[in-house]
């Protein structure tokens, strides 16, 4: 599963724009409960604010997501 945090703070789940934090929480909650647990790749745009990235990570952790990794900006250029 790919989550992109864009330069303007927009969040995309598998290329779908997430328009509310409730939607993101729902997707993350489902991923945390899925068996086998999916691997989630957080892909921040190189111009994305750290605060926006940290909020996604904190939400994922709070909801029990275990398999999450951050891909470096070099992959997004």
URFEN-V556787 format. One record per residue. N is the residue number from 1. D_FIRST is the distance of its C-alpha to the first C-alpha in Angstrom with 1 decimal. Layout:
{{N & D_FIRST} {N & D_FIRST}}
This chain:
{{1 & 0.0} {2 & 3.8} {3 & 6.7} {4 & 10.0} {5 & 13.3} {6 & 16.0} {7 & 19.6} {8 & 20.9} {9 & 18.6} {10 & 16.6} {11 & 13.0} {12 & 10.5} {13 & 7.4} {14 & 6.2} {15 & 9.9} {16 & 11.4} {17 & 13.8} {18 & 13.9} {19 & 17.6} {20 & 18.2} {21 & 17.4} {22 & 17.9} {23 & 15.0} {24 & 12.6} {25 & 14.3} {26 & 14.0} {27 & 10.3} {28 & 10.2} {29 & 13.2} {30 & 11.8} {31 & 8.9} {32 & 11.8} {33 & 14.0} {34 & 12.2} {35 & 13.9} {36 & 12.8} {37 & 10.5} {38 & 6.9} {39 & 6.2} {40 & 4.7} {41 & 6.1} {42 & 8.6} {43 & 10.5} {44 & 13.8} {45 & 16.4} {46 & 19.4} {47 & 21.4} {48 & 19.3} {49 & 21.3} {50 & 20.6} {51 & 21.2} {52 & 18.3} {53 & 15.9} {54 & 17.8} {55 & 17.6} {56 & 13.8} {57 & 14.1} {58 & 17.1} {59 & 15.7} {60 & 12.8} {61 & 15.6} {62 & 18.0} {63 & 15.9} {64 & 15.4} {65 & 11.9} {66 & 12.8} {67 & 10.2} {68 & 9.3} {69 & 10.5} {70 & 11.9} {71 & 12.2} {72 & 15.8} {73 & 17.2} {74 & 18.7} {75 & 15.6} {76 & 15.7} {77 & 19.4}}
